[in-house]
Amino acid sequence: MSFVSSRPPRLRLPDQVTVDFGPPDVLAATFLSVDRAVRDHGIYLSINHDLGELVEVNEQNRKDWSPLLPMFDPSLGGTSPENSFWISGVNDSGEVVLCHAARLYLWPETSLADELETLRFFYPQPEIQKKANERCLVVSDAASTISGRVCYSGAVWVRPDYRGRGLAHLTPRLVRAYSLTRWYPDFSVGMVQMRNVTGHKAAETYGWRHMDTGIHWFGSGHGPEELKVAFGWLEREEVVEDLQQYTSLLRDPVNAAVV
């Protein structure tokens, strides 16, 4: 059953954005170009800070969408409009057909590796919120270098009848653009199960300049007992470069047809 939002119509996404940080020309071009490209598929984008609605959409689409990871579950605490948001895509019937969320982490004296292994990446209070046998092992030097202001994006979903249209290329750039102007993170990070990593396809789809493996998540309840995960990342300057390159493709009618 499709989730139909009961909320009043939202503003167009570009009208919701105030450019506080980052290069205004690059960001404005990204918001306008991506919004236009997604509208060509009959989808209307907006920014939402109510993670409770994201949970509802997820629960009603479990047939083709895995449960949300704990960092996007507001019932566990730790989330707020200041450190999280999600992009929703709604069709002409008012059905939510696309989602992509983001969380900001502040790690001035710790790193992605530390936060994963302590499970603080997933839970605000891992000592009482984790599963009985849950643990995470990180075998990656790169994960120890990701620190400071870090934006994690995930909870990515496109309804099956809207897949195959290149939307998985579009929404990651939109999420990173909004994260950049809102939070100005040092790093943008995403994760994907190793079973879904084929050659460079994941990096190309989501726009990651760097990818590494070595995350082993045990007893999480989100897959097999040992969930093997790869992660991709971009530094702030690389986010800007990727947005510039991608929006130039969207402006070209020949390239836009295949992006």
Secondary structure by P-SEA (a helix, b strand, c coil): cbbbbccccccccccccccccccaaaaaaaaaaaaaaaaaacbbbbbbccaaaaaaaaaacccccccccccccccccccccccbbbbbbbcccccccbbbbbbbbbcccccaaaaaaaccccccccccccccccccccccccccccccbbbbbcccccccccccccccccaaaaaaaaaaacccccbbbbbbcccccccaaaaaaaccccccccbbbccccccccbbbbbbbbbcaaaaaaaaaaaaaaaacaaaaacc
